[in-house]
Amino acid sequence: PMVEWHARACGGKTETWFNGRFIEQWADEKALRALYDASARYDAADVARALHEAGAAFRGIALETAAALDFSYPHDADANISAWLNVG
């Protein structure tokens, strides 16, 4: 949903299909690249890397969307979740 909101708020797209269908046709190039980078291969180290990439992708897209809609971003919640993910 965040990529859909981002496309509508920042990219002026009104049709984002359902559940990300045809995402490559309506999503921002930067968002698509971030999603690609958040894909993991089949080993533990890469799964951890992909998890952190996914968090960074969501954060970047959410920050832009919040700014475009004049919403406040929950920085404290973001920091708490990021700290929790960095444990272990």
GIFENGI-V299019 format. One line per field, one symbol per residue. phi: phi as a letter, one per 30 degrees, with the letter a starting at -180 (. if undefined). Layout:
# GIFENGI-V299019
phi->???
This chain:
# GIFENGI-V299019
phi->.ddddddddccidcccibhiehedcbddeddddddddddcdcbeddddddddddddddedddddddddchcdcdeddedddddddddi
